[in-house]
Amino acid sequence: MILAVVNFPPRQIADFFSEVLVLGTDSPGGIVLAVPDKPDKVNRGDKLC
């Protein structure tokens, strides 16, 4: 389970189109994806606020 923003207008990245923005950080140890801290309380499709 990851956090992402959907329903963005399609953007061309190299030779493909992306419609999702995955959230994360560019940390000293590398890219770290943002995940819910309480995954048992989150439903797929819940809105970020």
N, C-alpha and C positions, 0 to 999 in steps of 0.2 A: 504494500500500500504506500503510495507516494502522494504528495500534494502537487496539483497542476491546475493551470488556468486553461479552460476550453472555450470554444465559441469565439476565438479570435479570427479575424479575417485570415485566409491562407497567405503565408509568406513563402517566397521561394528561397530555399537555402541550398546552395550548390545546384544539383540537378533534381531536387525533389521539393514538394510543397509541405510545409508544416502547418498544422492547425491547433497545436497544443504547446503550451509553455510549461515545462517542468520546473518546479522551484527547488533551489538548492543554493549552496554557498561554494565559492572558490576559496578553499582553505589551504593553509600551508601543506597539509597532508594530501591534498587533491580535492576533487569535486565531491561534495557531500550532499546527497539528496535530502530534501525536507520530508519528514514523515510525521504522522500524528503521534503524540506522546501517549495517547490513550486509544489505541486502535480498536479496542473492544467497544468503545462508545461512539465510533464514527461509522457512518453508513456511506457506501459508494454513492457519489453524486451530491453529498452535502456541500453547501456553499462555504467558501472561505469568507471570513469577515474580519 
